[in-house]
Amino acid sequence: MGSGRSNTELTYSAKTAREKKRREKVQRKRLVALGVPENEIRKLNSKEVRQMLISPQKTKKRWAGKA
């Protein structure tokens, strides 16, 4: 019979708001490194930022002449 304790291997911690902000900040820095202007990055939402980072070579090529 079980002891009544839950299996801790099946549980995981939830994502925190602090970690989300940190990840978004790092992603925006990566876009700056690829050559995207900061004023354009400010206009993007988090989903658009992630979409641009899926293919960094395309993003770099797109913003190469405009920077």
Protein Blocks (a to p, Z undefined) as FASTA:
>chain_A
ZZhiacfklpccdddfklmmmmmmmmmmmmmmnopafklmmmpcfklmmmmmmmmmlmmm
mmmmmZZ
